[in-house]
């Protein structure tokens, strides 16, 4: 009985500690200028094959497509997977990147916070958000990997002490016929 009481008290204390540490999105005021990475740009006149080669050469998942320095679109590995692979699209050396890019993508400003990037990514299903200046010229890129890395840094102890949890309910299913 004493043992049960001690466990109950410990569980209550853990609940109180967890409530105190509960994450409020407003607590993380990380500016995107501190989070963004330098960008590799794709010229709007590039072929699709040149754009793919650029992504592979720089080991990046997306790049802004620019015309005279201004953002016109974004080309990503998802465009390759969803629009090019397993389809007969023609000669990628002659087809322009504009055929497969996402035109006028959602952007953010360098003064925006991490919350903004998370919101845009969650609502739009994006993995990359170009960071632009006031004249819509790309100056950086924030990826979902950057966001996760930042959150892990901010909440390292919480991430390291997460309890194991089954991914699927299949483990809870009954055995037998």
N, C-alpha and C positions, 0 to 999 in steps of 0.2 A: 504494500500500500504506500509506504514512504517513497518507494521507487517510482510508482505511478504519479505521485504528487510532484516529485522532482522533474519528471519528464513533462508533465503538463505545464509547470512553471517555465521550463526551458522553451517549450514551444510557444508560449505566450510572449516571452521575451524576444524570440526570433521574429514573431509576427510584428511586434512593435518596432524592432530594428528595421525590418523590411519596409514598413510603412514610412519610416523616417527617410529611408534611402530611395523611396519610390521616385522614378524619373519623371521630371517635369520637362517637357520639350523646351520650355523657355530658359531652362538653366544652362543649356549649351549654347553659347553665343560665339561659335566659331565662324569667322568670316570666310567666305568662299575664296577670297584672295589668298588666304593662308592654306587653303586646301587644294586649290586648282593646280593642275599640272600644265607645263608648257605644251603647246599644241603643234602638231604636224598638220599642215593644210594640204588639201587637194584642190588643184585648180579646176575651175568649172569646165574647162576644155579638155580635161584628162579623159582617157578611155577608162572603161570599167576595169580592164586588166591592169592598167597603171595604178588605179586606186587600190585594187586588191593587193598588188605588189607592195605598195606603200604601207598598208596596214601590216602585212607580214614582215616587211623589213624592219619596222619599228616596234613590232610586237605590241600593237595597240588594237583595241576593239572598235574604235570609231575615230573619224576625223571630220572636221568641218570642210564643206565644199565652199570655196570662195571665188568671187568674181571681183577683180580690181581691189582686193583686200576686204570686201564686204561679205558677210555670211549670206549664202544663198540656200544652203542645205547641210545635211549631215549624211555621211555614208558609213555604214557599220557592218560588222560581221553578220549581224542578223539580216541585213539586206541581202547579203550573199546567200545565206542559208534559206531564207524565205522566198526570194525572188529569182535566184539564179540556179542553184543546185537542183538537179533532177528535172530541169526544164530545157526545152530547145529555144534558147534566146538568141542564138547567132554567135557571131565572132566578137568576143569581148574586147579584142584589140581595136575594133571599129565602132563599137557601141559606146556612146558617151556615158560617163558616170551619172549624168542628170536623169537617165532612164530609170535608175534604181535608187537614187538617193531620196531621202525625206526632205522635201522642200520646206523652207521656213520653219525650222524646228523650234521647240520651246527653248528659250534661253534664260539665263540669269545674269545679274550684274556682279562684279567682284565685291561690292559692298553688301550683297545679300548674305544671309546666314545659312548655315547647314540646314536649318529647318526648311528653307525655301527649296533647296535641292531635293530633300527627302520628299516634300510635298509634290513637286513636279514629277519625280520619278515614280512615286506611288500612284498618282492620278493618271499619268500618261503611259505607264508601263515602260518607261525609258530606263536604259542602263547608263546613259551618258547625257550630260547637259552641258552645252557649250556656254562659256562665260564670255560675254561681249562687252565692249565699251558703249558709251552713249550713242555712238554712230553705227552700231551693229557690226563692228569689226571684232572678230574673235581674238581673245587674248589668253584663253585657257580652256581647260576641260575638267569637269568633275565626273568621275565614274562611280558606279555603285560600290566598287572596290575601295575607292577613296573614302566614301561615306562609312562603310563598315569598319575600315581601319581606324578612322577617327573615333567612332563609337566604342570600339574595343579599347582604344587608348583612354578615353574618358571614363569608361566603366570596367577597367581591367579586372578588378577584384570580383565584381559581380559576374563577369563572363567566366572567369576561372573557377568560380564556385557554383556554377549552375549544376543542379542535380541531373543525373541521366534521366531521360524521358523517352519512352518508346515513340517512334515516329508514326507508326500505324496502329490502329486498333486490332489488327489481325492477330497480334500477340495475345490479345485478351479473349479471342474466340475459343469456343469449346472444342475439345478434341472429340473425335469419334464421328459416327454417322448420324 
